Amino acid sequence: MEIEYASKILANLKKSPNRTYTDEYIDKTLKDLLNVRQKIVKKEEEYEFDLLLGRIKLLLKHKVDEVKTKMSKFDLVTASKLIPEFQGDYLEVNNYLGLIEFYHDTLENEQQKQLLIKFVLATKLSEKVKNKILTEAKPTTFEDFKKLLKQTYKSYKTTSNIHSELSQTNQRGLNVNTFGSKIENLLASLNELQIKNAKLQKNKL
């Protein structure tokens, strides 16, 4: 029964050579195999099981190495082709962030991921968007960038929300330029929303 169990796992690994496995799956599989091995009584079966276990370990190690080799360095050409310029349409925020995240997750380390965010901030935002979101410290990680973009381009903002935000905004803790930019951004958002609402109303007629 133990030999049959190990043989079945080996057969499944060979049957799906292109399949990738999570670390959790690999750890659990090896742990289960070691537990099964302890139930073997006959020496000859122990030897046969160990041969199968060795082959399974080699295949799983190959899978891990294969995944690691797929991780890459930041490539300017790839990023340029994959990521469009964000123009400030809140309806496109999720798609835009999804493309960045897709490429971000293929990069091999934090240094390469930070290069991607620097590239996006420098070349993949329209001037209008840059002026709107880069008034203070620039984000250096994808999570910070994602949070900043989603906060700025909330799909649920209404004219009432913006009016309320304008009335509550004060200069406390902000320098003149930052405070001025914040007011300008809120007014620009209000104007954009009013134009979009007018277009929606026109289309309904």
QUICORWO-V813457 format. One record per run of one state. SS is the DSSP state (2 for helix, 1 for strand, 0 for the rest). FROM is the first residue (numbers start at 0). LEN is the number of residues. Records with the same first field share a line. If there is no record, write none. Layout:
# QUICORWO-V813457
SS->FROM-LEN, FROM-LEN
This chain:
# QUICORWO-V813457
0->0-1, 15-7, 37-5, 70-1, 72-3, 82-3, 86-3, 104-2, 107-2, 123-1, 125-1, 133-8, 152-6, 168-7, 204-1
2->1-14, 22-15, 42-28, 75-7, 89-15, 109-14, 126-7, 141-11, 158-10, 175-29
1->71-1, 85-1, 106-1, 124-1
